[in-house]
Amino acid sequence: MWKKEDSKPEAGTSATPAISVSSSSPATPSTPVVSSGVPISSRAAACISQGIRIKGEVTGSEDLFVDGVVEGKLSLTTNSCLTIGPNGHVKADVHAREVIVRGKIEGKVTGRDKVQLWSTGQVTGEVQTDRLAIEDGALLRGKVEAGRQTNKPAELKAAVATATGKAGDSTSVNSGTAAN
């Protein structure tokens, strides 16, 4: 019986024994970490390791961990998080939802939601973000713009349009005529 069961999964797929192993091992606390690591691989961060050097443009829609050298442009879309590791050195304009700096960045850093500078982090250039967190020991040289800036231009345009409409009745009549 054991030979038949062993031969059936081998003939079908090799993933079946792995599933049975992970389903029988939740009692062991160290094994669920391994089994939870398998499904996370689709969302796991890509890695540019310490020995890698990239010159050019890096784009993507997943999380990215940079512990090597990147020169050029680094742009991540959607809900991506960029982490510059302690050995990472980036000479580029950086765009991501969240940027965590443990190494060095030279260039413009744009974190749509948040930029974090750890104690080992160094940024030389411009930082633009909604929220900025700087630990003791971090180094930041350059221009900083923090706070909700994406709403301000839209609010200013709306305020100017409203003020213009209230300034003269002829303006509001003309804009109504143009719309028709």
N, C-alpha and C positions, 0 to 999 in steps of 0.2 A: 504494500500500500504506500509506503513512503517513497518508493522508487517511482510509482506512477504519479504521485503528487509533485514530486520534484521534477519529473520529466515534463509534465504538462505546463508548468509555469515557464520552464526554460524554452520549450517549443513555442509557446504563445508570445510572451514578452518577459524581459528581464526585470521590468518595473514592478511586477506583482510580488516577488520576494521582498523587495525593498519596502513596499507598502505594508506587507505583513509584519516585517521587522519593526517598522515605526509604530504600527498599531498595537503590537504586543509590548512595547517598551515604555508606555507612559508612566509606569510605576517607578522607573529610574529617573531621578531629577535631572541628570546630565543629558540624557538622550532626547527629551523634548526640545532642547535647544538645537540639536542637530536636525530633528524632524521639522522644527519651525523654520530652520534656515533654508530648507528646500523650497517651500512656497514663496518665501520672501525674495528669492533670486530674481523674480520678474520685476521687483521694485528696488532691488539692491543698488547701491551707488556704483557707478562706473569708476574706475581707478586709473589715474596716471601716476605710476609708481616713481620711486626716487631715481631710478636710472633712466627714465624716459625724458626726452627733450622734444618739444613740439614748437615749430615756428609756423604761424599761419592763423587760421580761423577755426575755432572749436565751437560747434553748436550742438544742441541737444535738448531733449525734453525729459531727461531723467536726472536724478541726483548725481553729482560728480565730486570725487575726492581727488585733489591734485597734491601729490607729494613730490613731483618732479618739477621741471622747468617748462613754462609756457610763455611764448612771446607772440603777440599779435592781438587777437580778439577772442574773448570767451563769452558766449552768450547762451544762457539756458532759458527755456520758455516754461510756461504753465506753472506748476507747483514745484519747481525744481530748487534744490538746495545745493549750493556750491561750498565745499569745504576746502580751504587751503591748509594742507597738513604742515606740521612743524618743519619739514624739510622742503616744502614747496616754495617756489619763487616764480611769481607771475609778473611779467612786464606786458600788461595788456589792459584794454578797457573791458570791464567785467560787468555783466548784466545777469541777474538771477532774482528769484523771489526772495531768497534768504542767502546771505553770504557770511560764512564763518571763517575768520582769518586766524590761523595759528602760525603761519609762516609770513612771507613777505609778498606784498602787492605794490607794484609801481604802475599807476595809471588811474583812470576814472572807475570808481566802484559804484554801481547802482544796484541796490537791494530794494526791490519793490516793497517788501514788508519789513525786513530787518537786516541790519549788519551788526555782527558781533566781532569784537577784537579781543582775543584771549590774551593772557599775559605775555605770551611769546610772539604775538602778532605785531606786524609792522605794516602800515599803509602810508605811502607817499603819493599824494595826488588829491583827487577830488572824491568826496563821498556824498552820495545822494540816497536818502532812505526815509522811510516813515519813522522807524525806531532805530536808535543807535545804542549799543551796549559796549562799554570799554572797561576791561579789567585792569587792575593795578599792574603796572609794568609794561602795558602795551604802548606802542608808539604810533602816533598819528600826526603826519605833517601834511598840511594842505587845507583846502576849502571843504567845509562841511555844510550841507543843507539837510536838516532833519525835520520831519513833520509831514503832514498831509499836503503835498504840493500839487498833486494831480487835480484836486477839486478846486483849488484857488483860481486857476485860469478860467474854468467853466463858470465859477461863481462871479468872477469879474466881468466876463462877457454878458452874463445874465443881468448883472447890476447895471452895466452900461446900456444895454438894450432897454431895460425898464426905465432908467433915467431919461434916455432919449425919447422914449414913448410918452413920458409924462411932461417933458419940456414943452412940447407944442402939440396942439390938437391936430394940426395939419400933418405932422409926422406920422401920427398913428393912423390917420385916414389914408395917407399915401401907402403905408405898409399894408393896410387892409386891402386897398385897391390892387396892389401888386400881387397879393396872395390869390385874389380872384382871377 
